Amino acid sequence: MEVIIENSVQDICKLAAKFVAKQIRTKPESVIGFATGKTMVGLYRELARLHEEEALDFSGIYSFNLDEFVALDADHPCSYRRFMEEHLFQHVNIDPDRICFPDVMSSDIAAACSDYEDRIKKVGGIDLQILGIGVEGHIGFNEPTSSLASRTRLKTLAQRTMHELARHFGSVDSVPAQVLTMGVGTIMDSSKVMLLAIGQDKAEIIRKTVEGPITGLVPASALQMHQVAKVFLNDEAAQSLTLKPYYRWAYEHKPDWQRFDR
Ligand code: GLP
């Protein structure tokens, strides 16, 4: 894992966006896995700016979102499809035919999940998976004790997650208890993964993810086994890391040929 720390939220979002931009510029038909949540807002704003001001071209990419709420209409104000439209898709030149979500309205959920896996395979697999992290260590909606080999499937949300989501839905009772999410195994199959975390409330789970044991109790810790995993943190999210000075030093001393930020 490479841990990259910047002091401000704006700076870490800019750096994370540069990594995504490099992927898209290197391979215009990249398959990108997108995440949702408040952490992604700054990253997507920066990607939209790169499109607007630096001609970052989204027209060739395929997008696969990590997860969606079961039986929630795409037009619902809290759907992740709607989130992506509002924060990214409507601001860039992405081809609507290349936007993919798991089919949460399907009458055959198991078939919808294996179909999602097939669609990812058909376009050659995910080149870069973007991730946020839940306070209990979920990536996508892989709650604690998720199988580290899991594929796209239905998950029932942890109550803590439902309480976190209640601020969007108005009340806990309005939050759908079930979701379709890529599995940890699906995420691990991506060629590259990047995780973005911001704020003090993520500091403890980031410590467990990066420096703790690999365990299904912290699904994000599986990323320690990924060959190309970058963890982008602002200073607050990094504050509990034991080796924080080393991560900063190592990043500053990267050789030029390894850098994506210049
Ligand atoms: C949701 C999403 C995750 C996201 C997490 C953190 O549970 N399914 O993909 O990483 O929220 O969200 P936030 O960035 O709002 O803290």
Boltz pocket constraint, residues with backbone or C-beta under 6 A from the ligand:
constraints:
  - pocket:
      binder: B
      contacts: [[A, 35], [A, 36], [A, 37], [A, 38], [A, 39], [A, 40], [A, 66], [A, 67], [A, 131], [A, 132], [A, 133], [A, 134], [A, 135], [A, 138], [A, 139], [A, 140], [A, 141], [A, 161]]
      max_distance: 6.0
